[in-house]
Amino acid sequence: MALADPSRAKGMFQQLRIPAACALHSTIADLETICEENGSSTSRGISLGATWLAIGDIPLSYAVLLLGAVHVSARVEVLEELAFEERCNAYVQPRTGAAH
């Protein structure tokens, strides 16, 4: 993309100014300024995106996976305890009357 390269973009805008009327020169200058600002913010945005991936997104994804595994293992333990209690309670017969 020609406008992404600052030196090529400057040449393109200079070529636009030559055949254009003097009234359009300020509009072309405004357009050039907008393209320059957009180019610098785009490179800054790419840098921020890469930083977010390295610092935030990837470690947080691993943390969520780890917490999910911990949750599953804890849930399995609770279910095993409940099943054990049910088996124990099945063998214990409740007394219907008190013996004197």
URBEL-V708105 format. One record per pair of residues at least 24 apart in sequence whose ideal C-beta (glycine too) atoms are under 10 Angstrom apart, sorted by the first residue. I is the first residue (numbers start at 1). J is the second residue. If there is no record, write none. Layout:
[[I & J] [I & J]]
This chain:
[[1 & 39] [3 & 31] [3 & 32] [3 & 35] [3 & 36] [3 & 38] [3 & 39] [4 & 35] [4 & 38] [4 & 39] [4 & 42] [4 & 43] [5 & 39] [6 & 35] [6 & 36] [6 & 39] [6 & 40] [9 & 35] [9 & 36] [9 & 39] [10 & 35] [10 & 36]]
